[in-house]
Amino acid sequence: MTTSAAHPTLPPMAHRFRGYLPVVVDVETGGFDWNRHALLEIAAVPIELDDAGRYVPGEVAHAHIAPAPGTEIDPKSLEVTGIKIGHPLRGEVSEREGLDAVFIPVRAAVKKHGCQRAILVGHNAHFDLNFLNAAVARVQHKRNPFHPFSVFDTVTMAALAYGQTVLARAAMAAGLGWDPQEAHSAVYDAMQTARLFCAIANAWPRPPAATEAMPESPSAVSPDIRA
């Protein structure tokens, strides 16, 4: 994937999202409680630019993760995901190693595009971010490239673009197809979410330039929270 350097009139990624690089993340977990249930799989797909300055999915980074000590597994979650914990073909790594397998290429993508940090893109994005942040806290990781609370949520984007909020239905509406046999794999769901993000972002018109600045009350917005 290349940047839009050959087209100087097109803004580089660093100028498109306030210096943030969109990175799609999908996690598979041992339940719904990020403070209690295990992180079992993670995949991340940086959003790149092609030679025409259009958004395209980058290369996926992925890890199968062994349940961290002290975390729990809801058997019903495994029935949905089909994950077989401890299976020799899963290639499980520790939570720290799994985070590094994702964070290192994400930091490289951030640097490549001259961005400040990554911002998580997800379908129901705060679910993924909460599990990610919980794992970061457990291993006391000091080099998390993601914004700690801001996200881009493709649920909202798909609802606006297609009137759909379920990932499978949104992907179908976008003409991307959907394979139910591959669903609930972090890699497949992350790639489909990345393709959905790109389809919507590439089709969305840029708003016209503002002709008059809106007055802003200094007390209305905390300067430390505007992210």
C-alpha positions as CSV (number, residue, x, y, z in Angstrom):
1,M,0.0,0.0,0.0
2,T,1.2,3.5,-0.8
3,T,0.4,7.0,0.4
4,S,-1.0,9.8,-1.7
5,A,2.5,11.5,-2.1
6,A,2.1,11.3,-5.9
7,H,-1.0,13.5,-5.6
8,P,0.1,16.5,-3.6
9,T,-3.4,18.0,-3.7
10,L,-4.7,15.1,-1.7
11,P,-4.3,15.4,2.1
12,P,-2.0,12.8,3.7
13,M,-3.4,10.6,6.4
14,A,-1.8,12.7,9.1
15,H,-4.0,15.6,8.0
16,R,-7.3,13.7,7.7
17,F,-8.2,12.7,11.3
18,R,-6.5,15.3,13.5
19,G,-3.3,13.3,13.3
20,Y,-4.8,9.9,14.2
21,L,-4.4,6.8,12.2
22,P,-7.6,4.7,12.0
23,V,-6.8,1.1,12.9
24,V,-9.6,-1.5,12.8
25,V,-9.5,-3.9,15.8
26,D,-11.6,-7.0,16.5
27,V,-11.3,-9.1,19.6
28,E,-12.7,-12.5,20.5
29,T,-13.2,-13.0,24.2
30,G,-14.3,-15.4,26.9
31,G,-17.4,-13.3,27.8
32,F,-18.8,-9.8,27.8
33,D,-17.2,-8.4,31.0
34,W,-13.8,-6.9,30.1
35,N,-12.8,-6.7,33.8
36,R,-13.5,-10.4,34.3
37,H,-13.4,-12.4,31.1
38,A,-10.4,-13.4,29.1
39,L,-9.1,-11.8,25.9
40,L,-8.6,-14.8,23.6
41,E,-7.9,-13.4,20.1
42,I,-7.1,-10.0,18.6
43,A,-6.6,-8.7,15.1
44,A,-5.7,-5.2,13.9
45,V,-5.9,-3.7,10.4
46,P,-4.4,-0.3,9.8
47,I,-6.2,1.8,7.2
48,E,-3.9,2.9,4.4
49,L,-4.1,5.1,1.4
50,D,-3.8,4.0,-2.2
51,D,-2.2,6.0,-5.0
52,A,-5.5,7.8,-5.6
53,G,-5.7,8.8,-2.0
54,R,-8.6,6.4,-1.2
55,Y,-8.8,4.4,1.9
56,V,-7.8,0.7,1.7
57,P,-7.3,-2.0,4.4
58,G,-3.6,-2.5,5.3
59,E,-1.9,-5.7,6.4
60,V,-3.6,-7.6,9.3
61,A,-1.7,-8.3,12.6
62,H,-3.1,-11.1,14.7
63,A,-2.6,-13.2,17.8
64,H,-4.3,-16.1,19.6
65,I,-4.0,-15.4,23.3
66,A,-3.9,-17.9,26.2
67,P,-6.3,-16.8,29.0
68,A,-4.5,-14.5,31.4
69,P,-4.2,-15.8,35.0
70,G,-7.2,-14.7,37.0
71,T,-9.5,-14.2,34.0
72,E,-12.6,-16.3,33.4
73,I,-14.3,-18.1,30.5
74,D,-18.0,-18.3,29.8
75,P,-18.5,-21.6,28.0
76,K,-21.4,-20.1,26.0
77,S,-18.9,-17.6,24.4
78,L,-16.7,-20.5,23.2
79,E,-19.8,-22.1,21.6
80,V,-20.2,-18.9,19.5
81,T,-16.6,-18.4,18.6
82,G,-15.6,-22.0,18.2
83,I,-12.3,-21.3,20.0
84,K,-10.6,-24.4,21.5
85,I,-8.5,-23.1,24.3
86,G,-5.2,-25.0,24.6
87,H,-5.5,-26.6,21.2
88,P,-1.9,-27.1,19.8
89,L,-2.8,-25.6,16.4
90,R,-4.0,-22.4,18.0
91,G,-0.5,-21.2,18.6
92,E,-1.4,-19.4,21.8
93,V,0.9,-16.7,23.2
94,S,0.8,-14.8,26.5
95,E,-1.3,-11.7,26.7
96,R,1.8,-9.5,26.7
97,E,3.1,-11.2,23.5
98,G,-0.3,-11.0,21.9
99,L,-0.5,-7.2,22.5
100,D,3.1,-6.8,21.2
101,A,2.2,-8.7,18.0
102,V,-0.4,-6.0,17.3
103,F,1.1,-2.9,18.8
104,I,4.5,-3.2,17.1
105,P,3.1,-3.1,13.5
106,V,0.5,-0.5,14.5
107,R,3.2,1.8,15.8
108,A,5.1,1.3,12.6
109,A,2.0,2.3,10.6
110,V,1.5,5.4,12.8
111,K,5.1,6.4,12.1
112,K,4.8,5.7,8.4
113,H,1.9,8.1,8.0
114,G,3.3,10.8,10.3
115,C,0.4,10.4,12.7
116,Q,0.4,11.1,16.5
117,R,-1.2,7.8,17.5
118,A,-3.8,5.2,16.4
119,I,-7.5,5.5,17.0
120,L,-9.5,2.3,17.2
121,V,-12.1,1.5,14.6
122,G,-14.5,-1.2,15.5
123,H,-18.0,-2.6,15.1
124,N,-19.4,-1.7,18.6
125,A,-16.0,-0.2,19.1
126,H,-16.0,0.4,22.8
127,F,-16.4,-3.3,23.4
128,D,-13.1,-3.9,21.6
129,L,-11.4,-0.9,23.3
130,N,-12.5,-1.9,26.8
131,F,-11.1,-5.4,26.4
132,L,-7.9,-4.0,24.9
133,N,-7.5,-1.5,27.7
134,A,-8.2,-4.2,30.3
135,A,-5.4,-6.3,28.9
136,V,-3.0,-3.3,28.7
137,A,-3.7,-2.7,32.4
138,R,-3.2,-6.3,33.4
139,V,0.3,-6.5,31.8
140,Q,1.1,-2.9,32.5
141,H,2.0,-2.2,28.9
142,K,3.7,1.2,28.5
143,R,3.6,1.5,24.7
144,N,-0.1,1.2,23.8
145,P,-0.4,3.2,20.5
146,F,-4.2,3.6,20.7
147,H,-6.2,6.6,22.0
148,P,-7.4,5.6,25.5
149,F,-11.1,6.5,25.0
150,S,-11.9,7.9,21.5
151,V,-13.1,5.5,18.7
152,F,-14.6,5.4,15.3
153,D,-17.6,3.1,15.4
154,T,-18.7,1.4,12.1
155,V,-22.1,0.7,13.7
156,T,-22.9,4.4,13.5
157,M,-21.3,4.7,10.1
158,A,-23.3,1.8,8.7
159,A,-26.5,3.0,10.2
160,L,-26.1,6.3,8.4
161,A,-24.9,4.8,5.1
162,Y,-27.1,1.7,4.8
163,G,-29.6,1.7,7.6
164,Q,-27.9,-1.4,9.1
165,T,-26.2,-1.9,12.4
166,V,-25.4,-5.6,12.4
167,L,-22.0,-6.2,10.8
168,A,-23.1,-9.1,8.5
169,R,-26.0,-7.1,7.2
170,A,-24.0,-3.9,6.8
171,A,-21.3,-5.9,4.9
172,M,-24.0,-7.3,2.6
173,A,-25.5,-3.9,2.0
174,A,-22.1,-2.6,1.1
175,G,-21.7,-5.4,-1.5
176,L,-18.8,-7.0,0.5
177,G,-20.5,-10.4,1.0
178,W,-20.5,-12.4,4.3
179,D,-19.3,-15.9,5.1
180,P,-21.0,-17.2,8.2
181,Q,-18.4,-20.0,8.4
182,E,-15.6,-17.4,8.8
183,A,-17.5,-15.1,11.2
184,H,-16.3,-14.8,14.8
185,S,-12.7,-15.1,13.7
186,A,-10.9,-11.9,14.8
187,V,-9.1,-11.8,11.4
188,Y,-12.2,-12.2,9.3
189,D,-14.3,-9.8,11.3
190,A,-11.5,-7.2,11.4
191,M,-11.0,-7.4,7.7
192,Q,-14.7,-7.1,6.9
193,T,-15.0,-4.1,9.3
194,A,-12.0,-2.5,7.6
195,R,-13.5,-3.0,4.2
196,L,-16.8,-1.6,5.5
197,F,-15.0,1.5,6.9
198,C,-13.2,2.1,3.6
199,A,-16.4,1.6,1.5
200,I,-18.3,4.2,3.6
201,A,-15.4,6.7,4.0
202,N,-14.5,6.6,0.3
203,A,-18.1,7.2,-0.7
204,W,-18.9,9.9,1.8
205,P,-18.8,13.5,0.4
206,R,-16.6,16.0,2.1
207,P,-18.7,18.7,3.8
208,P,-18.5,22.2,2.3
209,A,-16.1,24.6,3.9
210,A,-17.6,26.6,6.7
211,T,-18.4,30.2,5.7
212,E,-18.8,31.4,9.3
213,A,-17.3,30.1,12.4
214,M,-19.7,29.0,15.1
215,P,-19.2,30.8,18.4
216,E,-18.0,28.6,21.2
217,S,-18.6,29.1,24.8
218,P,-15.3,28.6,26.7
219,S,-17.3,26.9,29.5
220,A,-19.1,24.5,27.2
221,V,-16.1,22.2,26.4
222,S,-13.3,21.1,28.6
223,P,-10.0,21.7,26.7
224,D,-8.6,18.4,28.1
225,I,-11.4,16.2,26.9
226,R,-11.8,17.3,23.3
227,A,-10.5,14.3,21.4
